Amino acid sequence: MGETIKGNKVLAGTWAEVYWNGFKIAELEKIETKITVNREDVQMGLDVDTKVTGLKGEGTLALKKVYTRFDDVRREMTKGRDPRGSIVAKLKDPDAVGGQTERYQIGNVALGEFAKTWEMGAVVKEEYPFTFTPTDMILLDQIKDI
């Protein structure tokens, strides 16, 4: 029979930290990353199977507005340049099994939108969709079953 896990061992995003090119983004609300597997059908006799033909990385940084962020990247794009950055995402919940940390480095990050919405009577939030090459996503630290 498997080990019983107590509720306090479930990780909370409250303890997440994100760094852009080495600088901490303290006003982080959330980060989402997704790798999509591109597959093509391959017929082998009567069976139709699939073959992996590529991987696509996408994500979003959601921030509470405190500082002006990423305007340098936007300005570079208006000059015809395509600047890339790196993200390090770290989750160090004090209740994690054995006090362990999960940490990823994501390279070749390309920001894709620079939208501004300021609404009277509401906290200002900004979202920055991005793409990345999945082979540039590296697991630096993992939380292991001990």
Summary of the structure (lengths in Angstrom):
residues: 146
radius of gyration: 19.2
end to end distance: 16.2
largest distance: 63.1
contacts: 341
relative contact order: 0.23
helix: 14%
strand: 49%
